[in-house]
Amino acid sequence: MDKSELRRVVRARRAAVPPSVRAERDGAILGGLGEIVSAGMVVCAYVPDDDEAGGSGLLSRLVDSGARVLLPVSPEVGPLGWAEYAGPADLAPGRFGIPVPSAPPGRPETIAEADLVLVPAVAVDRRGNRLGRGGGYYDRSLQFAGPRSRLLALLDTENVVERVPVEAHDRTVDGVITEEGLLDFGTWHSAE
């Protein structure tokens, strides 16, 4: 199955899940995330769409855990910039209609400050190969992540698949948090 077909299949599968079940799964995913995030951590996150695992409570969970949250700002080309999240009232539509903070974005290298980078994913395989939404912004940005930055995706369990098609520019993640907990691929090694 190619990337486009896999995206279509996985998105349709999540859309078919009743909203109450999705909300229950999202709560469990955010609970697992809460076990990893602690006060003072720097977390590069994102504003999830309705069809993304973790749901609308993601940013609140991070802030309530005491994390400093940075959100991506999409340029016309190239890797993402990162701006500090100051709460929902501070967000405004950015490129592609994606909410962004009002603060000017830092350079792509700002991602190196992160203890944790939450990487949007449609699917991930057990080798950490990630299928994103198709723009390539994260693949271009993850090269700037620091050696101590842990890269995790949030997914429903059934979207951890046998194989994700891989191209040379694709970047892997260190693990996935599902409603069943953390699936660690054993690739992350803290530089501390």
Z-matrix of the N, CA and C atoms (Angstrom, degrees):
N
C 1 1.448
C 2 1.532 1 108.38
N 3 1.328 2 117.74 1 131.91
C 4 1.460 3 119.61 2 179.16
C 5 1.534 4 110.14 3 -81.99
N 6 1.331 5 116.52 4 174.38
C 7 1.461 6 121.25 5 -175.07
C 8 1.525 7 112.51 6 -60.06
N 9 1.322 8 117.28 7 -45.13
C 10 1.469 9 120.37 8 -178.32
C 11 1.519 10 111.51 9 -61.20
N 12 1.315 11 116.36 10 -44.15
C 13 1.463 12 120.48 11 -179.56
C 14 1.527 13 110.70 12 -66.36
N 15 1.339 14 117.37 13 -42.87
C 16 1.459 15 120.54 14 179.15
C 17 1.530 16 110.46 15 -62.94
N 18 1.333 17 117.79 16 -41.52
C 19 1.464 18 120.40 17 176.04
C 20 1.531 19 110.77 18 -57.77
N 21 1.307 20 116.08 19 -46.43
C 22 1.461 21 120.45 20 -178.72
C 23 1.532 22 111.03 21 -61.45
N 24 1.316 23 117.25 22 -46.45
C 25 1.460 24 122.01 23 -178.50
C 26 1.529 25 110.96 24 -62.37
N 27 1.335 26 116.44 25 -47.08
C 28 1.461 27 120.32 26 -176.26
C 29 1.527 28 110.97 27 -68.10
N 30 1.310 29 117.78 28 -42.44
C 31 1.470 30 120.06 29 178.31
C 32 1.523 31 111.08 30 -63.08
N 33 1.318 32 117.49 31 -40.83
C 34 1.464 33 120.83 32 178.35
C 35 1.526 34 110.36 33 -64.15
N 36 1.325 35 116.72 34 -38.18
C 37 1.464 36 120.90 35 179.51
C 38 1.533 37 110.52 36 -63.17
N 39 1.334 38 117.31 37 -44.80
C 40 1.477 39 120.10 38 179.24
C 41 1.526 40 110.29 39 -67.21
N 42 1.325 41 118.07 40 -40.61
C 43 1.466 42 121.34 41 -179.51
C 44 1.533 43 111.54 42 -63.42
N 45 1.328 44 117.34 43 -27.46
C 46 1.462 45 121.18 44 -178.92
C 47 1.531 46 112.84 45 -78.55
N 48 1.322 47 117.16 46 -12.22
C 49 1.466 48 120.77 47 179.79
C 50 1.534 49 108.28 48 -76.45
N 51 1.328 50 118.02 49 129.21
C 52 1.465 51 119.99 50 179.39
C 53 1.539 52 111.43 51 -56.77
N 54 1.327 53 117.51 52 143.72
C 55 1.469 54 121.07 53 -178.05
C 56 1.525 55 113.93 54 -52.80
N 57 1.327 56 118.44 55 -37.50
C 58 1.470 57 120.00 56 -179.11
C 59 1.530 58 111.18 57 -66.97
N 60 1.324 59 117.14 58 -36.95
C 61 1.465 60 121.19 59 178.00
C 62 1.526 61 109.54 60 -70.72
N 63 1.326 62 116.69 61 -42.11
C 64 1.467 63 120.90 62 177.12
C 65 1.523 64 110.15 63 -58.48
N 66 1.340 65 116.84 64 -45.36
C 67 1.467 66 120.99 65 -179.78
C 68 1.528 67 110.96 66 -62.24
N 69 1.337 68 117.07 67 -39.59
C 70 1.463 69 120.81 68 178.29
C 71 1.536 70 110.37 69 -64.53
N 72 1.323 71 116.15 70 -45.43
C 73 1.471 72 120.21 71 177.62
C 74 1.525 73 111.05 72 -61.50
N 75 1.337 74 116.38 73 -45.74
C 76 1.461 75 120.07 74 -179.78
C 77 1.525 76 111.01 75 -58.85
N 78 1.332 77 116.26 76 -40.84
C 79 1.464 78 120.08 77 177.39
C 80 1.523 79 111.89 78 -60.88
N 81 1.326 80 116.64 79 -42.10
C 82 1.469 81 120.56 80 178.69
C 83 1.531 82 111.26 81 -66.77
N 84 1.328 83 116.76 82 -39.47
C 85 1.472 84 120.84 83 177.69
C 86 1.522 85 109.91 84 -62.44
N 87 1.327 86 116.64 85 -45.84
C 88 1.467 87 119.69 86 179.49
C 89 1.523 88 111.08 87 -67.02
N 90 1.333 89 117.84 88 -31.64
C 91 1.460 90 120.51 89 174.31
C 92 1.520 91 111.22 90 -62.97
N 93 1.325 92 116.53 91 -42.92
C 94 1.463 93 120.64 92 176.58
C 95 1.515 94 112.03 93 -64.07
N 96 1.317 95 116.05 94 -39.09
C 97 1.465 96 120.16 95 177.20
C 98 1.526 97 110.38 96 -63.96
N 99 1.343 98 116.26 97 -39.42
C 100 1.460 99 120.62 98 178.98
C 101 1.519 100 113.36 99 -61.11
N 102 1.326 101 116.97 100 -24.94
C 103 1.465 102 120.75 101 177.54
C 104 1.526 103 112.30 102 -76.35
N 105 1.326 104 116.83 103 -16.99
C 106 1.462 105 121.71 104 -177.31
C 107 1.522 106 111.92 105 -100.00
N 108 1.326 107 116.28 106 -36.99
C 109 1.472 108 121.62 107 -174.90
C 110 1.516 109 109.64 108 -85.80
N 111 1.330 110 116.02 109 136.05
C 112 1.461 111 120.90 110 178.58
C 113 1.526 112 110.20 111 -134.12
N 114 1.308 113 115.01 112 166.52
C 115 1.462 114 121.63 113 -178.80
C 116 1.522 115 110.52 114 -56.06
N 117 1.325 116 115.21 115 136.10
C 118 1.455 117 121.11 116 177.73
C 119 1.511 118 115.05 117 90.03
N 120 1.330 119 117.44 118 -11.93
C 121 1.463 120 119.30 119 178.17
C 122 1.521 121 110.15 120 -68.84
N 123 1.325 122 115.51 121 148.87
C 124 1.461 123 121.48 122 171.21
C 125 1.522 124 106.42 123 -101.44
N 126 1.341 125 115.22 124 123.94
C 127 1.458 126 120.96 125 -177.39
C 128 1.526 127 109.45 126 -123.67
N 129 1.311 128 116.30 127 120.94
C 130 1.458 129 120.99 128 169.16
C 131 1.524 130 105.43 129 -85.48
N 132 1.317 131 116.28 130 118.69
C 133 1.459 132 121.66 131 -175.61
C 134 1.522 133 108.67 132 -124.70
N 135 1.311 134 116.56 133 -159.01
C 136 1.456 135 122.92 134 177.91
C 137 1.523 136 107.30 135 -157.45
N 138 1.318 137 116.65 136 164.05
C 139 1.456 138 121.78 137 175.93
C 140 1.525 139 106.28 138 -93.10
N 141 1.345 140 117.74 139 108.80
C 142 1.455 141 119.30 140 -175.38
C 143 1.525 142 112.92 141 -70.97
N 144 1.328 143 115.06 142 146.31
C 145 1.460 144 121.48 143 169.33
C 146 1.524 145 108.17 144 -75.44
N 147 1.318 146 115.61 145 168.86
C 148 1.464 147 120.34 146 178.15
C 149 1.521 148 112.46 147 -61.13
N 150 1.331 149 116.73 148 -26.35
C 151 1.460 150 119.19 149 -176.85
C 152 1.530 151 113.16 150 -94.08
N 153 1.335 152 117.93 151 11.07
C 154 1.468 153 120.66 152 -179.62
C 155 1.523 154 110.56 153 -104.37
N 156 1.313 155 116.24 154 138.30
C 157 1.464 156 122.39 155 178.96
C 158 1.525 157 110.22 156 -59.01
N 159 1.302 158 115.46 157 145.60
C 160 1.460 159 121.58 158 -177.29
C 161 1.519 160 110.47 159 101.66
N 162 1.318 161 115.87 160 -38.22
C 163 1.455 162 121.59 161 173.26
C 164 1.513 163 115.62 162 68.86
N 165 1.321 164 113.76 163 -169.90
C 166 1.463 165 121.58 164 -171.43
C 167 1.526 166 114.36 165 -69.00
N 168 1.317 167 118.27 166 -12.60
C 169 1.465 168 120.51 167 -180.00
C 170 1.518 169 114.65 168 -84.97
N 171 1.318 170 117.69 169 1.69
C 172 1.468 171 121.16 170 -174.68
C 173 1.523 172 112.73 171 -56.58
N 174 1.315 173 118.08 172 -53.93
C 175 1.466 174 120.24 173 -175.32
C 176 1.531 175 111.56 174 -65.62
N 177 1.336 176 116.88 175 -38.81
C 178 1.469 177 120.06 176 177.54
C 179 1.524 178 110.67 177 -60.78
N 180 1.336 179 116.42 178 -42.07
C 181 1.465 180 120.62 179 -179.51
C 182 1.527 181 110.43 180 -60.88
N 183 1.328 182 116.11 181 -43.31
C 184 1.465 183 120.20 182 -179.74
C 185 1.526 184 111.44 183 -64.93
N 186 1.325 185 116.28 184 -46.69
C 187 1.474 186 120.84 185 -179.93
C 188 1.526 187 110.04 186 -63.64
N 189 1.333 188 117.63 187 -44.21
C 190 1.467 189 121.21 188 179.22
C 191 1.526 190 111.77 189 -62.20
N 192 1.329 191 117.00 190 -25.39
C 193 1.475 192 121.20 191 177.96
C 194 1.524 193 111.91 192 -81.37
N 195 1.332 194 116.96 193 -5.62
C 196 1.462 195 120.75 194 178.50
C 197 1.514 196 114.49 195 89.44
N 198 1.341 197 117.15 196 13.25
C 199 1.467 198 120.44 197 -178.78
C 200 1.525 199 110.91 198 -80.36
N 201 1.301 200 115.56 199 151.29
C 202 1.460 201 122.52 200 167.20
C 203 1.521 202 104.96 201 -88.64
N 204 1.332 203 116.70 202 122.60
C 205 1.457 204 121.55 203 -172.07
C 206 1.522 205 110.43 204 -108.87
N 207 1.322 206 116.01 205 128.44
C 208 1.458 207 123.08 206 174.57
C 209 1.523 208 107.87 207 -112.84
N 210 1.335 209 115.62 208 136.15
C 211 1.462 210 120.42 209 179.93
C 212 1.522 211 110.55 210 -114.84
N 213 1.330 212 116.44 211 150.03
C 214 1.461 213 120.15 212 -178.24
C 215 1.526 214 112.30 213 -75.31
N 216 1.316 215 113.96 214 147.37
C 217 1.457 216 122.02 215 172.94
C 218 1.524 217 105.70 216 -125.40
N 219 1.336 218 116.09 217 118.91
C 220 1.465 219 121.44 218 -175.44
C 221 1.520 220 111.49 219 -81.49
N 222 1.324 221 116.88 220 122.94
C 223 1.463 222 120.17 221 173.45
C 224 1.531 223 109.55 222 -82.81
N 225 1.304 224 116.40 223 176.36
C 226 1.469 225 118.77 224 175.70
C 227 1.524 226 110.93 225 -65.05
N 228 1.320 227 116.80 226 -40.81
C 229 1.467 228 122.36 227 175.38
C 230 1.520 229 108.26 228 -141.76
N 231 1.315 230 115.49 229 160.04
C 232 1.452 231 120.11 230 174.51
C 233 1.517 232 113.42 231 91.57
N 234 1.342 233 115.89 232 -172.18
C 235 1.458 234 121.20 233 -177.81
C 236 1.531 235 112.14 234 -73.81
N 237 1.319 236 114.58 235 165.38
C 238 1.458 237 122.61 236 -178.34
C 239 1.523 238 112.36 237 -72.02
N 240 1.319 239 116.16 238 146.66
C 241 1.461 240 122.23 239 164.80
C 242 1.519 241 107.24 240 -92.08
N 243 1.337 242 118.55 241 168.14
C 244 1.461 243 122.08 242 -176.72
C 245 1.516 244 109.80 243 -133.13
N 246 1.344 245 117.12 244 131.52
C 247 1.463 246 122.59 245 179.96
C 248 1.530 247 108.98 246 -126.54
N 249 1.331 248 114.95 247 146.75
C 250 1.461 249 119.92 248 -177.55
C 251 1.526 250 111.24 249 -73.29
N 252 1.322 251 114.90 250 134.98
C 253 1.457 252 122.86 251 178.65
C 254 1.520 253 108.96 252 -82.22
N 255 1.343 254 116.74 253 127.78
C 256 1.464 255 121.56 254 -179.23
C 257 1.525 256 111.71 255 -118.04
N 258 1.313 257 117.64 256 16.69
C 259 1.457 258 121.37 257 178.26
C 260 1.515 259 111.71 258 116.69
N 261 1.336 260 116.19 259 163.29
C 262 1.467 261 120.10 260 -175.10
C 263 1.523 262 114.06 261 -61.98
N 264 1.320 263 118.03 262 -32.05
C 265 1.470 264 120.25 263 -179.06
C 266 1.519 265 112.24 264 -68.81
N 267 1.322 266 116.96 265 -17.99
C 268 1.466 267 121.88 266 -178.34
C 269 1.523 268 112.69 267 -86.32
N 270 1.326 269 118.06 268 -8.71
C 271 1.460 270 121.04 269 -176.30
C 272 1.528 271 111.35 270 -83.76
N 273 1.318 272 114.94 271 141.58
C 274 1.464 273 121.94 272 176.24
C 275 1.524 274 107.85 273 -137.72
N 276 1.332 275 117.62 274 154.91
C 277 1.470 276 119.13 275 179.64
C 278 1.526 277 111.87 276 -61.10
N 279 1.318 278 115.22 277 131.36
C 280 1.460 279 121.72 278 176.16
C 281 1.517 280 109.75 279 -110.69
N 282 1.313 281 115.31 280 -156.76
C 283 1.461 282 121.38 281 178.34
C 284 1.525 283 109.93 282 -55.64
N 285 1.297 284 118.17 283 139.79
C 286 1.463 285 124.99 284 -177.99
C 287 1.535 286 112.27 285 63.22
N 288 1.342 287 117.90 286 13.74
C 289 1.459 288 121.38 287 -178.76
C 290 1.516 289 113.72 288 77.43
N 291 1.323 290 118.29 289 6.54
C 292 1.467 291 122.59 290 -179.09
C 293 1.521 292 108.35 291 -76.37
N 294 1.340 293 118.00 292 127.78
C 295 1.462 294 120.35 293 179.57
C 296 1.529 295 111.98 294 -62.24
N 297 1.344 296 115.01 295 136.62
C 298 1.464 297 121.94 296 178.58
C 299 1.524 298 109.19 297 -134.45
N 300 1.338 299 118.10 298 153.53
C 301 1.458 300 121.22 299 175.66
C 302 1.529 301 111.23 300 -67.42
N 303 1.331 302 115.56 301 159.18
C 304 1.463 303 119.78 302 179.32
C 305 1.530 304 112.18 303 -75.62
N 306 1.320 305 117.56 304 -22.01
C 307 1.469 306 120.95 305 179.82
C 308 1.520 307 109.99 306 -63.37
N 309 1.320 308 117.46 307 143.05
C 310 1.468 309 118.42 308 176.62
C 311 1.530 310 110.29 309 -63.19
N 312 1.328 311 116.64 310 141.68
C 313 1.469 312 118.78 311 -177.63
C 314 1.522 313 112.05 312 -72.24
N 315 1.326 314 114.10 313 146.56
C 316 1.451 315 119.85 314 170.89
C 317 1.518 316 109.45 315 -79.78
N 318 1.297 317 114.99 316 175.19
C 319 1.463 318 121.40 317 -179.36
C 320 1.533 319 110.56 318 -67.78
N 321 1.329 320 117.14 319 162.84
C 322 1.467 321 120.08 320 178.09
C 323 1.534 322 113.02 321 -55.50
N 324 1.318 323 117.16 322 -30.27
C 325 1.466 324 121.24 323 -178.72
C 326 1.530 325 112.69 324 -67.61
N 327 1.332 326 117.71 325 -12.30
C 328 1.467 327 121.56 326 177.82
C 329 1.525 328 111.12 327 -57.82
N 330 1.316 329 118.07 328 -27.12
C 331 1.461 330 121.92 329 179.21
C 332 1.539 331 111.25 330 -58.64
N 333 1.315 332 118.00 331 -24.50
C 334 1.467 333 121.84 332 -179.46
C 335 1.529 334 112.00 333 -65.66
N 336 1.344 335 117.59 334 -18.68
C 337 1.467 336 121.55 335 177.70
C 338 1.526 337 111.90 336 -74.04
N 339 1.308 338 116.86 337 -16.92
C 340 1.468 339 121.30 338 -171.01
C 341 1.525 340 112.84 339 -74.26
N 342 1.319 341 114.00 340 135.98
C 343 1.461 342 120.94 341 168.58
C 344 1.521 343 109.38 342 -78.63
N 345 1.337 344 114.47 343 -34.08
C 346 1.456 345 121.96 344 -176.91
C 347 1.522 346 108.82 345 -137.72
N 348 1.324 347 116.13 346 133.22
C 349 1.462 348 121.85 347 174.29
C 350 1.526 349 106.66 348 -118.57
N 351 1.336 350 114.95 349 116.84
C 352 1.460 351 120.13 350 174.99
C 353 1.516 352 107.00 351 -89.39
N 354 1.314 353 115.32 352 118.91
C 355 1.455 354 121.67 353 -172.20
C 356 1.527 355 108.73 354 -107.69
N 357 1.338 356 117.77 355 121.00
C 358 1.465 357 118.76 356 177.94
C 359 1.527 358 110.48 357 -59.54
N 360 1.324 359 115.28 358 141.32
C 361 1.461 360 119.78 359 -179.48
C 362 1.519 361 109.64 360 -149.11
N 363 1.307 362 115.18 361 145.56
C 364 1.454 363 122.00 362 172.12
C 365 1.531 364 108.34 363 -91.33
N 366 1.330 365 115.65 364 -38.27
C 367 1.465 366 122.26 365 177.79
C 368 1.525 367 108.28 366 -155.86
N 369 1.326 368 115.28 367 157.44
C 370 1.468 369 122.55 368 176.78
C 371 1.518 370 106.65 369 -141.98
N 372 1.339 371 116.39 370 142.74
C 373 1.461 372 118.01 371 173.51
C 374 1.523 373 109.64 372 -99.37
N 375 1.305 374 117.40 373 174.52
C 376 1.469 375 121.60 374 -172.89
C 377 1.532 376 113.99 375 -75.20
N 378 1.298 377 116.91 376 1.42
C 379 1.464 378 121.38 377 172.09
C 380 1.524 379 110.38 378 -99.67
N 381 1.338 380 116.30 379 -0.22
C 382 1.462 381 120.91 380 178.95
C 383 1.515 382 113.95 381 90.94
N 384 1.326 383 117.09 382 3.23
C 385 1.462 384 119.46 383 176.80
C 386 1.516 385 108.48 384 -69.64
N 387 1.323 386 116.08 385 129.37
C 388 1.457 387 122.59 386 -172.84
C 389 1.514 388 110.89 387 -112.61
N 390 1.315 389 115.02 388 137.47
C 391 1.454 390 121.02 389 170.99
C 392 1.523 391 106.56 390 -103.85
N 393 1.328 392 115.95 391 114.10
C 394 1.456 393 120.55 392 178.93
C 395 1.508 394 111.12 393 -89.91
N 396 1.314 395 115.11 394 -163.67
C 397 1.460 396 120.86 395 -176.12
C 398 1.527 397 112.60 396 -84.44
N 399 1.329 398 117.57 397 -8.12
C 400 1.453 399 119.57 398 171.36
C 401 1.509 400 116.85 399 112.09
N 402 1.319 401 119.18 400 -3.57
C 403 1.464 402 120.29 401 -179.15
C 404 1.516 403 114.21 402 -87.76
N 405 1.326 404 117.84 403 -21.39
C 406 1.461 405 121.71 404 179.57
C 407 1.525 406 114.93 405 80.16
N 408 1.332 407 117.53 406 2.43
C 409 1.469 408 119.76 407 -177.82
C 410 1.528 409 111.87 408 -62.17
N 411 1.325 410 117.39 409 -42.91
C 412 1.466 411 119.40 410 -179.40
C 413 1.523 412 111.21 411 -71.02
N 414 1.313 413 118.35 412 -38.67
C 415 1.462 414 119.28 413 177.60
C 416 1.527 415 110.66 414 -59.34
N 417 1.320 416 117.57 415 -38.09
C 418 1.471 417 120.88 416 177.94
C 419 1.530 418 111.76 417 -74.37
N 420 1.323 419 117.09 418 -23.07
C 421 1.465 420 121.20 419 -175.15
C 422 1.524 421 113.67 420 -91.73
N 423 1.325 422 117.58 421 -33.04
C 424 1.466 423 120.54 422 -174.57
C 425 1.519 424 113.34 423 -65.65
N 426 1.315 425 117.57 424 -19.24
C 427 1.468 426 119.55 425 176.73
C 428 1.527 427 111.74 426 -62.86
N 429 1.339 428 117.38 427 -20.52
C 430 1.462 429 121.83 428 -179.41
C 431 1.522 430 113.02 429 -91.15
N 432 1.336 431 117.91 430 -6.58
C 433 1.459 432 120.63 431 179.41
C 434 1.528 433 109.41 432 -62.39
N 435 1.324 434 115.36 433 144.18
C 436 1.464 435 120.21 434 -178.38
C 437 1.515 436 111.75 435 -76.52
N 438 1.337 437 117.10 436 166.03
C 439 1.459 438 120.82 437 -178.56
C 440 1.525 439 113.02 438 -65.96
N 441 1.324 440 117.73 439 -22.23
C 442 1.469 441 120.11 440 178.49
C 443 1.518 442 112.53 441 -93.84
N 444 1.334 443 117.42 442 -3.50
C 445 1.468 444 121.19 443 -179.86
C 446 1.523 445 110.07 444 -74.98
N 447 1.314 446 115.57 445 126.12
C 448 1.467 447 121.35 446 177.17
C 449 1.519 448 107.94 447 -94.25
N 450 1.311 449 117.54 448 129.14
C 451 1.457 450 123.30 449 -176.93
C 452 1.523 451 109.55 450 -105.06
N 453 1.342 452 116.45 451 115.83
C 454 1.450 453 121.21 452 -178.21
C 455 1.524 454 110.89 453 -128.97
N 456 1.323 455 115.61 454 148.12
C 457 1.462 456 122.51 455 173.29
C 458 1.526 457 108.21 456 -111.57
N 459 1.321 458 116.31 457 154.22
C 460 1.461 459 123.32 458 174.80
C 461 1.523 460 107.22 459 -109.86
N 462 1.326 461 116.94 460 123.32
C 463 1.467 462 120.57 461 -175.93
C 464 1.517 463 111.47 462 -148.07
N 465 1.330 464 115.75 463 155.06
C 466 1.458 465 120.53 464 166.18
C 467 1.531 466 106.98 465 -70.94
N 468 1.317 467 116.63 466 146.23
C 469 1.466 468 121.94 467 -175.75
C 470 1.523 469 113.06 468 -51.47
N 471 1.343 470 117.46 469 -42.65
C 472 1.464 471 118.58 470 -176.33
C 473 1.518 472 113.60 471 -69.35
N 474 1.328 473 117.53 472 -8.64
C 475 1.457 474 120.32 473 178.30
C 476 1.531 475 112.51 474 -97.58
N 477 1.322 476 115.98 475 8.86
C 478 1.460 477 121.77 476 163.26
C 479 1.520 478 103.14 477 -90.26
N 480 1.309 479 116.21 478 106.15
C 481 1.459 480 122.19 479 -167.79
C 482 1.528 481 111.54 480 -107.75
N 483 1.310 482 115.02 481 171.20
C 484 1.471 483 121.17 482 -179.39
C 485 1.525 484 112.23 483 -65.23
N 486 1.349 485 116.41 484 -43.99
C 487 1.460 486 118.82 485 -177.04
C 488 1.523 487 110.32 486 -151.27
N 489 1.317 488 114.34 487 134.92
C 490 1.461 489 122.03 488 172.79
C 491 1.523 490 107.15 489 -109.83
N 492 1.325 491 118.31 490 131.42
C 493 1.470 492 119.20 491 176.15
C 494 1.531 493 110.13 492 -59.66
N 495 1.323 494 116.36 493 137.45
C 496 1.461 495 121.28 494 -174.97
C 497 1.524 496 110.40 495 -122.41
N 498 1.324 497 114.25 496 139.59
C 499 1.465 498 121.20 497 172.86
C 500 1.526 499 107.55 498 -119.67
N 501 1.314 500 117.34 499 164.57
C 502 1.463 501 122.09 500 -174.42
C 503 1.526 502 113.21 501 -57.31
N 504 1.325 503 118.60 502 -32.01
C 505 1.468 504 121.17 503 -176.15
C 506 1.529 505 113.13 504 -84.77
N 507 1.326 506 118.48 505 -8.84
C 508 1.465 507 121.80 506 -176.60
C 509 1.524 508 110.92 507 -70.18
N 510 1.329 509 115.77 508 142.53
C 511 1.464 510 122.58 509 178.73
C 512 1.524 511 109.28 510 -111.81
N 513 1.308 512 116.85 511 142.52
C 514 1.462 513 121.83 512 -179.53
C 515 1.530 514 110.92 513 -88.76
N 516 1.344 515 114.76 514 165.15
C 517 1.458 516 121.76 515 172.45
C 518 1.523 517 108.58 516 -111.71
N 519 1.342 518 115.19 517 160.87
C 520 1.467 519 120.79 518 -177.92
C 521 1.521 520 112.75 519 -84.42
N 522 1.330 521 116.14 520 -18.98
C 523 1.450 522 119.54 521 -178.90
C 524 1.513 523 111.05 522 -178.33
N 525 1.328 524 113.97 523 178.91
C 526 1.457 525 122.51 524 -178.64
C 527 1.521 526 108.16 525 -136.40
N 528 1.327 527 116.38 526 139.59
C 529 1.459 528 121.09 527 169.98
C 530 1.526 529 106.93 528 -104.80
N 531 1.324 530 115.45 529 120.61
C 532 1.462 531 121.94 530 176.52
C 533 1.530 532 107.72 531 -115.52
N 534 1.319 533 116.35 532 -179.50
C 535 1.461 534 120.16 533 176.88
C 536 1.525 535 111.27 534 -65.34
N 537 1.333 536 117.75 535 -14.55
C 538 1.465 537 121.82 536 178.06
C 539 1.526 538 112.58 537 -93.11
N 540 1.342 539 117.64 538 -7.19
C 541 1.461 540 121.10 539 178.26
C 542 1.517 541 112.27 540 124.69
N 543 1.325 542 115.56 541 -163.34
C 544 1.454 543 122.66 542 -177.75
C 545 1.522 544 110.51 543 -86.19
N 546 1.317 545 115.34 544 127.74
C 547 1.459 546 121.98 545 171.58
C 548 1.523 547 105.34 546 -107.79
N 549 1.332 548 116.33 547 104.60
C 550 1.465 549 122.33 548 -176.20
C 551 1.519 550 108.89 549 -96.51
N 552 1.336 551 116.68 550 125.95
C 553 1.448 552 120.31 551 -177.84
C 554 1.524 553 112.86 552 -85.72
N 555 1.331 554 117.20 553 1.56
C 556 1.444 555 121.28 554 175.94
C 557 1.513 556 114.60 555 72.87
N 558 1.340 557 116.64 556 18.61
C 559 1.467 558 119.95 557 -177.82
C 560 1.518 559 112.69 558 -100.33
N 561 1.330 560 117.33 559 -10.57
C 562 1.460 561 120.78 560 -175.85
C 563 1.520 562 110.12 561 -92.54
N 564 1.319 563 114.35 562 132.36
C 565 1.461 564 120.92 563 176.93
C 566 1.515 565 107.63 564 -135.23
N 567 1.308 566 116.77 565 113.56
C 568 1.450 567 121.05 566 179.56
C 569 1.512 568 109.76 567 -62.79
N 570 1.327 569 116.03 568 140.97
C 571 1.469 570 121.12 569 179.21
C 572 1.509 571 111.83 570 -83.21
N 573 1.327 572 117.22 571 2.13
C 574 1.469 573 120.23 572 -177.80
C 575 1.505 574 111.71 573 -82.06
